[in-house]
């Protein structure tokens, strides 16, 4: 790997790390609670839970 390619790769890495450092983080317990709440709110729209009416099933 040439010196220029190495510098370029390291610059891309630094930019990626800067982006990742700026991401807002939350606790896993909070994320799990929000995911569970979202699942419960949208369960009535989930075709795997309520099924698909025979008339609207394209298969």
Backbone as ProteinMPNN parsed JSONL, in Angstrom:
{"seq_chain_A": "XXXXXXXXXXXXXXXXXXXXXXXXXXXXXXXXXXXXXXXXXXXXXXXXXXXXXXXXXXX", "coords_chain_A": {"N_chain_A": [[0.854, -1.176, 0.0], [0.616, 2.134, -0.898], [1.995, 5.228, 0.337], [0.314, 7.427, -0.06], [-2.168, 6.185, -0.481], [-2.49, 4.992, 1.966], [-2.698, 7.215, 3.652], [-5.035, 8.312, 2.628], [-6.867, 6.281, 3.236], [-6.768, 6.352, 6.019], [-7.774, 8.913, 6.461], [-10.421, 8.59, 5.595], [-11.219, 6.777, 7.523], [-11.023, 8.338, 9.853], [-12.997, 10.261, 9.313], [-15.268, 8.602, 9.308], [-15.246, 7.73, 11.967], [-15.677, 10.171, 13.257], [-18.307, 10.667, 12.441], [-19.613, 8.525, 13.706], [-19.089, 9.137, 16.367], [-20.715, 11.268, 16.76], [-23.262, 10.261, 16.952], [-26.285, 9.998, 18.691], [-26.618, 8.311, 21.706], [-28.452, 5.806, 23.484], [-29.601, 4.092, 26.415], [-29.645, 0.506, 26.53], [-31.809, -0.635, 27.827], [-33.725, 1.38, 27.637], [-34.021, 1.547, 24.864], [-35.029, -1.017, 24.362], [-37.467, -0.904, 25.734], [-38.782, 1.08, 24.239], [-38.907, -0.197, 21.758], [-40.518, -2.398, 22.379], [-42.884, -1.074, 23.073], [-43.518, 0.102, 20.61], [-43.949, -2.191, 19.08], [-46.214, -3.25, 20.359], [-48.074, -1.213, 19.863], [-48.349, -1.356, 17.1], [-49.186, -3.9, 16.548], [-51.721, -4.63, 15.677], [-51.647, -4.077, 12.997], [-49.919, -5.841, 11.886], [-49.281, -8.22, 9.565], [-48.388, -10.813, 10.003], [-49.344, -11.413, 12.49], [-52.135, -10.91, 12.494], [-53.0, -11.93, 10.126], [-53.713, -12.122, 6.556], [-56.283, -10.827, 4.628], [-58.121, -12.942, 2.416], [-58.995, -11.834, 0.02], [-57.251, -9.728, -0.505], [-54.792, -10.814, -0.792], [-52.062, -11.133, -2.815], [-50.948, -13.472, -3.696]], "CA_chain_A": [[0.0, 0.0, 0.0], [1.449, 3.33, -0.985], [1.822, 6.204, 1.408], [-0.876, 8.24, -0.359], [-3.342, 5.347, -0.262], [-2.603, 4.805, 3.404], [-3.202, 8.478, 4.204], [-6.424, 8.431, 2.198], [-7.644, 5.328, 4.024], [-6.846, 6.861, 7.39], [-8.674, 10.068, 6.451], [-11.781, 8.046, 5.543], [-11.482, 6.194, 8.834], [-11.246, 9.439, 10.792], [-14.313, 10.832, 9.02], [-16.265, 7.649, 9.774], [-15.255, 7.777, 13.432], [-16.32, 11.432, 13.64], [-19.746, 10.472, 12.285], [-20.081, 7.619, 14.746], [-18.992, 9.809, 17.663], [-21.812, 12.222, 16.848], [-24.538, 9.573, 17.063], [-26.839, 10.027, 20.045], [-26.725, 6.96, 22.252], [-29.401, 5.615, 24.581], [-29.39, 2.833, 27.127], [-30.296, -0.648, 25.926], [-33.105, -0.817, 28.48], [-34.636, 2.368, 27.064], [-34.285, 1.136, 23.48], [-35.889, -2.196, 24.423], [-38.803, -0.46, 26.133], [-39.37, 1.78, 23.096], [-39.192, -1.205, 20.741], [-41.665, -3.162, 22.851], [-44.051, -0.196, 22.962], [-43.821, 0.228, 19.189], [-44.516, -3.471, 18.646], [-47.56, -3.361, 20.907], [-48.925, -0.234, 19.187], [-48.551, -1.711, 15.702], [-49.512, -5.317, 16.418], [-52.969, -4.801, 14.926], [-51.352, -3.881, 11.574], [-48.923, -6.819, 11.499], [-49.908, -9.315, 8.819], [-48.005, -12.1, 10.577], [-50.141, -11.648, 13.693], [-53.575, -10.879, 12.243], [-53.304, -12.595, 8.868], [-54.012, -11.299, 5.388], [-57.57, -11.226, 4.043], [-57.963, -13.713, 1.176], [-59.252, -10.98, -1.136], [-56.161, -8.779, -0.775], [-53.547, -11.55, -0.882], [-51.702, -11.211, -4.229], [-50.368, -14.783, -4.022]], "C_chain_A": [[0.894, 1.231, 0.0], [1.126, 4.286, 0.153], [0.569, 7.041, 1.186], [-2.155, 7.454, -0.102], [-3.577, 5.142, 1.228], [-3.176, 6.054, 4.07], [-4.672, 8.644, 3.867], [-7.325, 7.5, 3.01], [-7.811, 5.806, 5.461], [-7.762, 8.079, 7.483], [-10.131, 9.6, 6.411], [-12.167, 7.454, 6.895], [-11.786, 7.273, 9.865], [-12.618, 10.061, 10.564], [-15.423, 9.913, 9.509], [-16.364, 7.674, 11.297], [-15.888, 9.059, 13.952], [-17.834, 11.311, 13.533], [-20.3, 9.606, 13.403], [-20.051, 8.266, 16.126], [-20.151, 10.777, 17.862], [-23.183, 11.589, 17.006], [-25.011, 9.61, 18.509], [-27.053, 8.601, 20.525], [-27.747, 6.937, 23.386], [-29.104, 4.265, 25.221], [-30.175, 1.72, 26.446], [-31.679, -0.85, 26.535], [-34.136, 0.165, 27.926], [-35.004, 1.981, 25.63], [-35.23, -0.062, 23.452], [-37.32, -1.807, 24.788], [-39.505, 0.251, 24.973], [-39.744, 0.806, 21.987], [-40.426, -2.017, 21.121], [-42.945, -2.345, 22.718], [-44.479, -0.058, 21.497], [-44.468, -1.052, 18.657], [-45.957, -3.621, 19.125], [-48.528, -2.417, 20.194], [-49.267, -0.661, 17.763], [-48.912, -3.167, 15.48], [-50.765, -5.529, 15.584], [-52.762, -4.644, 13.423], [-50.394, -4.934, 11.033], [-49.587, -8.021, 10.834], [-49.535, -10.682, 9.372], [-48.835, -12.437, 11.811], [-51.627, -11.759, 13.39], [-53.969, -11.574, 10.949], [-53.621, -11.599, 7.767], [-55.354, -11.751, 4.847], [-57.367, -11.892, 2.682], [-58.142, -12.835, -0.061], [-58.104, -10.055, -1.479], [-54.804, -9.476, -0.856], [-53.165, -11.73, -2.354], [-51.144, -12.579, -4.633], [-51.457, -15.787, -4.041]], "O_chain_A": [[1.815, 1.343, 0.808], [0.11, 4.152, 0.833], [-0.159, 7.333, 2.135], [-3.12, 7.998, 0.435], [-4.717, 5.121, 1.693], [-4.036, 5.959, 4.946], [-5.466, 9.064, 4.708], [-8.417, 7.891, 3.422], [-8.887, 5.671, 6.043], [-8.454, 8.253, 8.486], [-10.979, 10.149, 7.114], [-13.299, 7.61, 7.353], [-12.712, 7.128, 10.663], [-13.328, 10.358, 11.525], [-16.415, 10.384, 10.066], [-17.465, 7.643, 11.847], [-16.566, 9.041, 14.98], [-18.566, 11.78, 14.405], [-21.341, 9.921, 13.98], [-20.901, 7.97, 16.966], [-20.528, 11.075, 18.995], [-24.173, 12.301, 17.177], [-24.259, 9.301, 19.433], [-27.618, 7.779, 19.803], [-27.891, 7.899, 24.14], [-28.439, 3.413, 24.632], [-31.232, 1.957, 25.861], [-32.622, -1.2, 25.825], [-35.303, -0.193, 27.764], [-36.166, 2.079, 25.234], [-36.132, -0.122, 22.617], [-38.274, -2.329, 24.211], [-40.698, 0.041, 24.753], [-40.783, 0.964, 21.345], [-41.279, -2.29, 20.276], [-43.977, -2.869, 22.296], [-45.671, -0.098, 21.19], [-45.419, -0.998, 17.878], [-46.819, -4.072, 18.371], [-49.677, -2.782, 19.947], [-50.356, -0.362, 17.271], [-48.942, -3.627, 14.338], [-50.857, -6.516, 14.854], [-53.628, -5.044, 12.645], [-50.084, -4.927, 9.842], [-50.358, -8.745, 11.464], [-50.307, -11.629, 9.219], [-49.011, -13.61, 12.142], [-52.313, -12.606, 13.962], [-55.156, -11.786, 10.701], [-53.775, -10.402, 8.008], [-55.552, -12.946, 4.624], [-56.533, -11.452, 1.891], [-57.5, -13.074, -1.084], [-57.982, -9.631, -2.628], [-53.774, -8.811, -0.974], [-53.88, -12.42, -3.081], [-50.895, -12.809, -5.816], [-51.207, -16.965, -4.294]]}, "name": "protein", "num_of_chains": 1, "seq": "XXXXXXXXXXXXXXXXXXXXXXXXXXXXXXXXXXXXXXXXXXXXXXXXXXXXXXXXXXX"}
